Amino acid sequence: MTEDRLPGSALLPLAYRECRQIAAAHGRTYFLATRLLSAERRPAVHALYAFARMVDDVVDRAGRSAAAHDRDPAAELDQIERDLRAALESRLGSARTAPHASSADRQNDRSWESGPRPRALVLAAVTHTIHRYDIAAQHFWTFLDSMRMDAPGAPAFRNRYATMAQLREYMRGSAAAIGLQLLPVLGTVVPVSAAEPAAAALGEAFQLTNFLRDVAEDLDRDRVYLPADALAAFGVDDALLFECRRTGRTDPRVRRALAHLIAVNRDLYRRAEPGIDLLEPRVRPAIRTAATLYADILHHIERSDYAVFDHRAVVPRHHRLRIAATEFTTATLRGRLTR
């Protein structure tokens, strides 16, 4: 019996374990914050992260090297969507039924992570998570639509954004949708719809922080995820960005543009922060930790004098652990004081 046809009771632990390993390897900040969640919620968060990572890697590989990507990324995203739709429709994520790998998965099961049938395992875990927590499937189709904007050859492909409005259209699917996927897993003390605006804002805040941190890496793939009109207001264009990347030095005009966009980013965090109190009390420390650690990336960019072209801003591990410990201690004391 092949691994992608194991009985559901055997496959789901394997599938969730695969997702946990992906989250631990690639999402250090999220993984640390997830440690503050209850053991019951962690696997679902790992599954959602692993699915997003799997899709993101499809377009990242295409952006890094067309020669290294032996499949059309747009077609690959379409296949992932078909596989997920089929799994949801047949309830393959239930503990009673095991998902089968698609023909595309069998051909590409080592294309983004090592190990047996990783795509089938991630799809099994995320499908089970969607059913278990009654997550609206539309959030996944919105996410995939934004990812097609990253896929060379797709009709929606775009590697430049003229305005913040255009960039927010992309982030609505690439980041806000992920926040909305998480809400039913985390739980809320208000109707889910009341918590959605803040969750979407926090997703956008995380995404914009990534863009500011990864300017150099994105330029290497001929992508600019910063709005052209905001850059132009400070005298910055593509030529100047590429020159900064070539020399590894941040031009004063770019420094001022980045300072402006960091202020915009912090406003998103401020708008999202009240939404954390709309979540179930037990999950608030984890989300506060993730928000604090991600916002700290902005501080590290500033402290480096905006040197985003010669190194990647990273929050030191000891600082991440200290923030997580502080949030856990604070939450524990609050719980004792409110009993």
Contacts in CASP RR format, 6 or more apart in sequence:
PFRMAT RR
TARGET T0000
AUTHOR 0000-0000-0000
METHOD contacts of the structure
MODEL  1
MTEDRLPGSALLPLAYRECRQIAAAHGRTYFLATRLLSAERRPAVHALYA
FARMVDDVVDRAGRSAAAHDRDPAAELDQIERDLRAALESRLGSARTAPH
ASSADRQNDRSWESGPRPRALVLAAVTHTIHRYDIAAQHFWTFLDSMRMD
APGAPAFRNRYATMAQLREYMRGSAAAIGLQLLPVLGTVVPVSAAEPAAA
ALGEAFQLTNFLRDVAEDLDRDRVYLPADALAAFGVDDALLFECRRTGRT
DPRVRRALAHLIAVNRDLYRRAEPGIDLLEPRVRPAIRTAATLYADILHH
IERSDYAVFDHRAVVPRHHRLRIAATEFTTATLRGRLTR
3 11 0 8 1.000
3 14 0 8 1.000
3 116 0 8 1.000
3 117 0 8 1.000
4 11 0 8 1.000
4 98 0 8 1.000
4 99 0 8 1.000
4 100 0 8 1.000
4 101 0 8 1.000
4 105 0 8 1.000
4 116 0 8 1.000
4 117 0 8 1.000
4 120 0 8 1.000
4 121 0 8 1.000
5 98 0 8 1.000
5 100 0 8 1.000
6 14 0 8 1.000
6 98 0 8 1.000
7 98 0 8 1.000
8 95 0 8 1.000
8 96 0 8 1.000
8 97 0 8 1.000
8 98 0 8 1.000
9 95 0 8 1.000
10 98 0 8 1.000
11 98 0 8 1.000
11 99 0 8 1.000
11 121 0 8 1.000
11 124 0 8 1.000
12 93 0 8 1.000
12 95 0 8 1.000
12 124 0 8 1.000
12 125 0 8 1.000
12 128 0 8 1.000
14 121 0 8 1.000
15 47 0 8 1.000
15 121 0 8 1.000
15 122 0 8 1.000
15 124 0 8 1.000
15 125 0 8 1.000
15 128 0 8 1.000
16 43 0 8 1.000
16 46 0 8 1.000
16 47 0 8 1.000
16 125 0 8 1.000
18 50 0 8 1.000
18 118 0 8 1.000
18 121 0 8 1.000
18 122 0 8 1.000
18 125 0 8 1.000
19 43 0 8 1.000
19 46 0 8 1.000
19 47 0 8 1.000
19 49 0 8 1.000
19 50 0 8 1.000
19 51 0 8 1.000
19 121 0 8 1.000
19 122 0 8 1.000
19 125 0 8 1.000
19 126 0 8 1.000
20 42 0 8 1.000
20 43 0 8 1.000
20 46 0 8 1.000
22 46 0 8 1.000
22 49 0 8 1.000
22 50 0 8 1.000
22 53 0 8 1.000
22 54 0 8 1.000
22 113 0 8 1.000
22 118 0 8 1.000
22 122 0 8 1.000
23 30 0 8 1.000
23 31 0 8 1.000
23 34 0 8 1.000
23 45 0 8 1.000
23 46 0 8 1.000
23 49 0 8 1.000
23 50 0 8 1.000
23 53 0 8 1.000
24 31 0 8 1.000
26 53 0 8 1.000
27 49 0 8 1.000
27 53 0 8 1.000
28 320 0 8 1.000
29 290 0 8 1.000
29 293 0 8 1.000
29 294 0 8 1.000
29 315 0 8 1.000
29 320 0 8 1.000
30 45 0 8 1.000
30 49 0 8 1.000
30 290 0 8 1.000
32 289 0 8 1.000
32 293 0 8 1.000
32 320 0 8 1.000
32 321 0 8 1.000
32 324 0 8 1.000
33 286 0 8 1.000
33 287 0 8 1.000
33 289 0 8 1.000
33 290 0 8 1.000
33 293 0 8 1.000
33 324 0 8 1.000
34 42 0 8 1.000
34 45 0 8 1.000
34 46 0 8 1.000
34 286 0 8 1.000
35 42 0 8 1.000
35 286 0 8 1.000
35 324 0 8 1.000
36 285 0 8 1.000
36 286 0 8 1.000
36 289 0 8 1.000
36 324 0 8 1.000
36 327 0 8 1.000
36 328 0 8 1.000
36 331 0 8 1.000
37 45 0 8 1.000
37 186 0 8 1.000
37 282 0 8 1.000
37 283 0 8 1.000
37 286 0 8 1.000
38 282 0 8 1.000
38 283 0 8 1.000
41 185 0 8 1.000
41 186 0 8 1.000
41 283 0 8 1.000
43 125 0 8 1.000
43 129 0 8 1.000
44 129 0 8 1.000
44 132 0 8 1.000
44 133 0 8 1.000
44 185 0 8 1.000
45 182 0 8 1.000
45 185 0 8 1.000
46 125 0 8 1.000
47 122 0 8 1.000
47 125 0 8 1.000
47 126 0 8 1.000
47 128 0 8 1.000
47 129 0 8 1.000
48 126 0 8 1.000
48 129 0 8 1.000
48 178 0 8 1.000
48 181 0 8 1.000
48 182 0 8 1.000
48 185 0 8 1.000
50 122 0 8 1.000
50 125 0 8 1.000
50 126 0 8 1.000
51 122 0 8 1.000
51 123 0 8 1.000
51 125 0 8 1.000
51 126 0 8 1.000
51 140 0 8 1.000
52 143 0 8 1.000
52 178 0 8 1.000
54 80 0 8 1.000
54 112 0 8 1.000
54 113 0 8 1.000
54 118 0 8 1.000
54 119 0 8 1.000
54 122 0 8 1.000
55 77 0 8 1.000
55 80 0 8 1.000
55 143 0 8 1.000
55 144 0 8 1.000
55 147 0 8 1.000
56 147 0 8 1.000
57 112 0 8 1.000
57 113 0 8 1.000
58 73 0 8 1.000
58 76 0 8 1.000
58 77 0 8 1.000
58 80 0 8 1.000
58 112 0 8 1.000
58 147 0 8 1.000
58 151 0 8 1.000
59 73 0 8 1.000
59 77 0 8 1.000
59 147 0 8 1.000
59 150 0 8 1.000
59 151 0 8 1.000
60 221 0 8 1.000
61 68 0 8 1.000
61 69 0 8 1.000
61 73 0 8 1.000
61 111 0 8 1.000
61 112 0 8 1.000
62 69 0 8 1.000
62 73 0 8 1.000
62 150 0 8 1.000
62 151 0 8 1.000
62 152 0 8 1.000
63 69 0 8 1.000
63 152 0 8 1.000
63 221 0 8 1.000
63 222 0 8 1.000
63 223 0 8 1.000
64 220 0 8 1.000
64 221 0 8 1.000
66 152 0 8 1.000
71 104 0 8 1.000
71 108 0 8 1.000
71 111 0 8 1.000
72 153 0 8 1.000
73 151 0 8 1.000
73 152 0 8 1.000
73 153 0 8 1.000
73 154 0 8 1.000
74 148 0 8 1.000
74 151 0 8 1.000
74 152 0 8 1.000
74 153 0 8 1.000
74 154 0 8 1.000
74 157 0 8 1.000
76 104 0 8 1.000
76 108 0 8 1.000
77 144 0 8 1.000
77 147 0 8 1.000
77 148 0 8 1.000
77 151 0 8 1.000
77 154 0 8 1.000
79 102 0 8 1.000
79 104 0 8 1.000
80 119 0 8 1.000
80 123 0 8 1.000
80 144 0 8 1.000
81 140 0 8 1.000
81 141 0 8 1.000
81 144 0 8 1.000
82 102 0 8 1.000
83 102 0 8 1.000
83 104 0 8 1.000
83 105 0 8 1.000
83 119 0 8 1.000
83 123 0 8 1.000
84 123 0 8 1.000
84 126 0 8 1.000
84 127 0 8 1.000
84 140 0 8 1.000
85 137 0 8 1.000
86 92 0 8 1.000
87 93 0 8 1.000
87 99 0 8 1.000
87 123 0 8 1.000
87 124 0 8 1.000
87 127 0 8 1.000
88 127 0 8 1.000
88 130 0 8 1.000
88 131 0 8 1.000
88 137 0 8 1.000
90 97 0 8 1.000
91 97 0 8 1.000
91 131 0 8 1.000
92 98 0 8 1.000
92 99 0 8 1.000
92 100 0 8 1.000
92 124 0 8 1.000
92 127 0 8 1.000
93 99 0 8 1.000
93 124 0 8 1.000
93 127 0 8 1.000
93 128 0 8 1.000
93 130 0 8 1.000
93 131 0 8 1.000
94 128 0 8 1.000
94 131 0 8 1.000
95 128 0 8 1.000
98 124 0 8 1.000
99 120 0 8 1.000
99 123 0 8 1.000
99 124 0 8 1.000
99 127 0 8 1.000
100 120 0 8 1.000
101 109 0 8 1.000
101 117 0 8 1.000
101 119 0 8 1.000
101 120 0 8 1.000
102 120 0 8 1.000
105 117 0 8 1.000
105 119 0 8 1.000
105 120 0 8 1.000
108 119 0 8 1.000
109 115 0 8 1.000
109 116 0 8 1.000
109 117 0 8 1.000
109 118 0 8 1.000
109 119 0 8 1.000
109 120 0 8 1.000
110 118 0 8 1.000
112 118 0 8 1.000
112 119 0 8 1.000
129 135 0 8 1.000
129 185 0 8 1.000
130 137 0 8 1.000
130 140 0 8 1.000
133 184 0 8 1.000
133 185 0 8 1.000
134 184 0 8 1.000
135 181 0 8 1.000
135 184 0 8 1.000
135 185 0 8 1.000
136 180 0 8 1.000
139 177 0 8 1.000
139 178 0 8 1.000
139 180 0 8 1.000
139 181 0 8 1.000
140 177 0 8 1.000
140 181 0 8 1.000
142 172 0 8 1.000
142 173 0 8 1.000
142 177 0 8 1.000
143 173 0 8 1.000
143 174 0 8 1.000
143 177 0 8 1.000
143 178 0 8 1.000
143 181 0 8 1.000
145 156 0 8 1.000
145 173 0 8 1.000
146 170 0 8 1.000
146 171 0 8 1.000
146 172 0 8 1.000
146 173 0 8 1.000
146 174 0 8 1.000
146 177 0 8 1.000
147 174 0 8 1.000
148 154 0 8 1.000
148 155 0 8 1.000
148 156 0 8 1.000
148 157 0 8 1.000
149 156 0 8 1.000
149 157 0 8 1.000
149 158 0 8 1.000
149 170 0 8 1.000
150 157 0 8 1.000
150 174 0 8 1.000
150 223 0 8 1.000
151 157 0 8 1.000
158 166 0 8 1.000
158 170 0 8 1.000
159 221 0 8 1.000
159 222 0 8 1.000
159 223 0 8 1.000
159 224 0 8 1.000
160 223 0 8 1.000
160 224 0 8 1.000
160 228 0 8 1.000
160 238 0 8 1.000
161 167 0 8 1.000
161 170 0 8 1.000
161 224 0 8 1.000
161 225 0 8 1.000
161 226 0 8 1.000
161 227 0 8 1.000
161 228 0 8 1.000
162 227 0 8 1.000
162 228 0 8 1.000
162 229 0 8 1.000
163 227 0 8 1.000
163 228 0 8 1.000
163 229 0 8 1.000
164 227 0 8 1.000
164 229 0 8 1.000
164 230 0 8 1.000
164 264 0 8 1.000
166 227 0 8 1.000
167 225 0 8 1.000
167 226 0 8 1.000
167 227 0 8 1.000
168 204 0 8 1.000
170 225 0 8 1.000
171 203 0 8 1.000
171 204 0 8 1.000
171 207 0 8 1.000
171 208 0 8 1.000
172 200 0 8 1.000
172 204 0 8 1.000
174 207 0 8 1.000
175 203 0 8 1.000
175 204 0 8 1.000
175 206 0 8 1.000
175 207 0 8 1.000
176 199 0 8 1.000
176 200 0 8 1.000
176 201 0 8 1.000
176 203 0 8 1.000
176 204 0 8 1.000
178 203 0 8 1.000
179 199 0 8 1.000
179 200 0 8 1.000
179 202 0 8 1.000
179 203 0 8 1.000
180 196 0 8 1.000
180 199 0 8 1.000
180 200 0 8 1.000
182 199 0 8 1.000
183 192 0 8 1.000
183 195 0 8 1.000
183 196 0 8 1.000
183 199 0 8 1.000
184 192 0 8 1.000
186 279 0 8 1.000
186 280 0 8 1.000
186 283 0 8 1.000
186 287 0 8 1.000
187 279 0 8 1.000
187 280 0 8 1.000
187 283 0 8 1.000
188 194 0 8 1.000
188 195 0 8 1.000
188 278 0 8 1.000
188 279 0 8 1.000
188 280 0 8 1.000
189 278 0 8 1.000
189 279 0 8 1.000
189 280 0 8 1.000
189 281 0 8 1.000
190 278 0 8 1.000
194 278 0 8 1.000
195 275 0 8 1.000
195 278 0 8 1.000
195 279 0 8 1.000
198 271 0 8 1.000
198 272 0 8 1.000
198 273 0 8 1.000
198 274 0 8 1.000
198 275 0 8 1.000
198 276 0 8 1.000
198 278 0 8 1.000
199 272 0 8 1.000
199 275 0 8 1.000
201 268 0 8 1.000
201 271 0 8 1.000
201 272 0 8 1.000
202 268 0 8 1.000
202 269 0 8 1.000
202 272 0 8 1.000
202 275 0 8 1.000
202 287 0 8 1.000
202 291 0 8 1.000
203 272 0 8 1.000
204 268 0 8 1.000
205 265 0 8 1.000
205 268 0 8 1.000
205 269 0 8 1.000
205 272 0 8 1.000
205 291 0 8 1.000
205 294 0 8 1.000
205 295 0 8 1.000
206 290 0 8 1.000
206 294 0 8 1.000
208 261 0 8 1.000
208 264 0 8 1.000
208 265 0 8 1.000
208 268 0 8 1.000
209 265 0 8 1.000
209 294 0 8 1.000
209 295 0 8 1.000
209 297 0 8 1.000
209 298 0 8 1.000
211 218 0 8 1.000
211 225 0 8 1.000
211 226 0 8 1.000
212 226 0 8 1.000
212 258 0 8 1.000
212 261 0 8 1.000
212 262 0 8 1.000
212 265 0 8 1.000
212 297 0 8 1.000
212 298 0 8 1.000
212 301 0 8 1.000
212 308 0 8 1.000
213 297 0 8 1.000
213 301 0 8 1.000
213 308 0 8 1.000
213 312 0 8 1.000
213 313 0 8 1.000
214 225 0 8 1.000
214 312 0 8 1.000
215 224 0 8 1.000
215 226 0 8 1.000
215 241 0 8 1.000
215 258 0 8 1.000
215 308 0 8 1.000
215 309 0 8 1.000
216 245 0 8 1.000
216 248 0 8 1.000
216 308 0 8 1.000
216 309 0 8 1.000
216 310 0 8 1.000
216 312 0 8 1.000
217 312 0 8 1.000
218 224 0 8 1.000
218 225 0 8 1.000
219 241 0 8 1.000
219 242 0 8 1.000
219 245 0 8 1.000
220 245 0 8 1.000
224 238 0 8 1.000
224 241 0 8 1.000
226 257 0 8 1.000
226 261 0 8 1.000
228 237 0 8 1.000
230 257 0 8 1.000
230 260 0 8 1.000
230 261 0 8 1.000
230 264 0 8 1.000
231 237 0 8 1.000
231 241 0 8 1.000
231 257 0 8 1.000
233 257 0 8 1.000
233 260 0 8 1.000
234 253 0 8 1.000
234 254 0 8 1.000
234 256 0 8 1.000
234 257 0 8 1.000
234 260 0 8 1.000
235 253 0 8 1.000
235 257 0 8 1.000
236 251 0 8 1.000
236 253 0 8 1.000
236 254 0 8 1.000
236 257 0 8 1.000
240 251 0 8 1.000
240 253 0 8 1.000
240 254 0 8 1.000
241 254 0 8 1.000
243 251 0 8 1.000
244 250 0 8 1.000
244 251 0 8 1.000
244 254 0 8 1.000
244 309 0 8 1.000
245 309 0 8 1.000
247 309 0 8 1.000
248 307 0 8 1.000
248 309 0 8 1.000
248 310 0 8 1.000
249 309 0 8 1.000
249 310 0 8 1.000
250 258 0 8 1.000
250 305 0 8 1.000
250 306 0 8 1.000
250 307 0 8 1.000
250 308 0 8 1.000
250 309 0 8 1.000
254 306 0 8 1.000
255 305 0 8 1.000
255 306 0 8 1.000
258 301 0 8 1.000
258 306 0 8 1.000
258 308 0 8 1.000
259 302 0 8 1.000
259 306 0 8 1.000
262 298 0 8 1.000
262 301 0 8 1.000
262 302 0 8 1.000
265 298 0 8 1.000
266 295 0 8 1.000
266 298 0 8 1.000
269 291 0 8 1.000
269 295 0 8 1.000
272 291 0 8 1.000
273 291 0 8 1.000
276 284 0 8 1.000
276 287 0 8 1.000
276 288 0 8 1.000
276 291 0 8 1.000
277 284 0 8 1.000
279 287 0 8 1.000
281 331 0 8 1.000
281 335 0 8 1.000
284 331 0 8 1.000
285 327 0 8 1.000
285 328 0 8 1.000
285 330 0 8 1.000
285 331 0 8 1.000
286 327 0 8 1.000
288 327 0 8 1.000
289 323 0 8 1.000
289 324 0 8 1.000
289 327 0 8 1.000
292 323 0 8 1.000
292 327 0 8 1.000
293 315 0 8 1.000
293 320 0 8 1.000
293 323 0 8 1.000
296 315 0 8 1.000
296 319 0 8 1.000
296 323 0 8 1.000
297 313 0 8 1.000
297 314 0 8 1.000
297 315 0 8 1.000
300 313 0 8 1.000
300 314 0 8 1.000
300 315 0 8 1.000
301 308 0 8 1.000
301 313 0 8 1.000
304 311 0 8 1.000
304 313 0 8 1.000
END
